[in-house]
Structures are given as C-alpha cells and as structure tokens.
Amino acid sequence: MANPSFDTTTLGAAHPLRAGELAHACGAEIDWVVQLVEVGIVEVRSPAERPDDWCFHSADLQCALDARRLERDFGVGLDAAALILDLEHEVRRLKALLTARGLAREI
C-alpha cells in the first residue's frame, strides 16, 4: 500500500495565506472567500485590488473553516454564519471574563 504524502505550510506573520490557499483549504472557490470578506467573517490583512492578492492569517483560516462547517452541517448562509460566529466569540469572551473574576458557574 502506498503512503500518502502531504505538503504543509506554517502559517503566521511571515507566511500569510493567499485567498486561493484559503479557498483550497476550505474546499471552496475564491468567490466564496470574497463573500466571507463581504459579510465580515474574515478580514483582508493586506489590501489589494484583486482577490487573488489578498492575504489572511491563521485565525482567518479557522473562521473560514467554521463558516464552511456551519454551511455544511446546518445549511446556513454566510450572513447567518457571520452572526453565529460573532455570537460564539462573544460567549467565549464573556465566559473568560467571568472565569477571570471568579464568577464562572460550573456546568
């Protein structure tokens, strides 16, 4: 049996993701990435005229993957996915704040 081979890339400030790489990582097209930017799920880190030249960071990849999962698993559109992701982020932030102040409730 043949062993699969993988190409990996370390993400970070030294190597941001291009829009095509972000789309590929999510199993999507660049047009989908453009829609992510339009609804505010991800933010272009280095403004460029053409979407092919846009750059993103690793946090954007996670947001894009989360949006893709919401589309796939729950059939939501990107507008709804943006709202859901924003609310999830806010809940995590508030829980961390409560924990830091010793007010977290055990669930």
C-alpha positions in Angstrom: 0.0 0.0 0.0 1.3 3.5 -0.9 2.0 6.0 1.8 0.2 9.3 1.2 2.4 12.4 1.0 1.4 15.8 2.4 2.7 19.3 1.8 2.5 21.6 4.8 2.9 25.3 5.3 3.4 27.0 8.6 1.1 30.0 9.0 2.0 33.2 10.7 3.1 36.7 10.1 6.0 35.5 7.9 3.7 33.5 5.7 0.1 34.7 5.4 -2.4 32.7 3.4 -3.3 34.0 0.0 -7.0 33.9 -1.0 -6.5 30.9 -3.3 -4.8 29.0 -0.5 -7.6 29.9 2.0 -10.2 28.7 -0.5 -8.4 25.5 -1.2 -8.0 24.7 2.5 -11.8 25.1 2.8 -12.7 23.2 -0.3 -14.1 26.3 -1.9 -13.5 28.8 -4.7 -12.1 32.3 -4.4 -15.6 33.7 -5.0 -16.6 32.1 -1.6 -13.6 33.9 0.1 -14.8 37.2 -1.4 -18.2 36.5 0.2 -16.5 35.8 3.5 -14.9 39.2 3.3 -18.1 40.9 2.3 -20.0 39.6 5.3 -17.2 40.2 7.7 -16.2 36.6 8.6 -12.6 37.3 7.6 -10.7 40.5 7.1 -8.2 41.2 4.3 -4.8 41.8 6.0 -3.1 43.4 3.1 -5.5 45.3 0.9 -5.1 44.6 -2.8 -7.2 45.3 -5.8 -7.6 41.7 -6.9 -8.8 39.0 -4.5 -6.0 36.7 -5.7 -3.6 39.0 -4.0 -5.4 39.3 -0.6 -3.6 37.8 2.4 -5.1 36.2 5.5 -3.7 34.9 8.8 -4.3 31.6 10.6 -7.2 33.0 12.7 -8.9 33.7 9.4 -8.5 30.1 8.3 -10.2 28.9 11.5 -13.1 31.4 10.9 -13.4 30.3 7.3 -13.4 26.6 8.3 -16.0 27.3 11.0 -18.2 29.1 8.4 -17.8 26.2 6.0 -18.9 23.8 8.8 -22.0 25.8 9.5 -22.9 25.9 5.9 -22.4 22.1 5.5 -23.8 20.9 8.8 -26.7 23.3 9.3 -27.4 24.7 5.8 -27.0 28.3 6.9 -26.0 31.1 4.6 -22.9 33.2 5.1 -24.8 36.1 6.6 -26.2 33.7 9.3 -22.8 32.1 9.7 -21.3 35.5 10.4 -23.8 36.2 13.1 -23.4 32.8 14.7 -19.6 33.1 14.7 -19.8 36.5 16.2 -22.1 35.3 19.0 -19.9 32.3 19.7 -16.9 34.6 20.0 -18.8 36.9 22.4 -20.0 34.0 24.6 -16.4 32.7 24.8 -15.2 36.2 25.7 -17.8 36.7 28.4 -17.2 33.2 29.9 -13.4 34.0 30.1 -14.2 37.3 31.8 -16.5 35.6 34.4 -13.8 32.9 35.0 -11.1 35.6 35.5 -13.3 37.3 38.1 -14.1 34.0 39.8 -17.8 34.2 38.9 -17.9 31.2 36.5 -20.7 28.8 37.1 -19.9 25.1 36.9 -22.0 23.4 34.2 
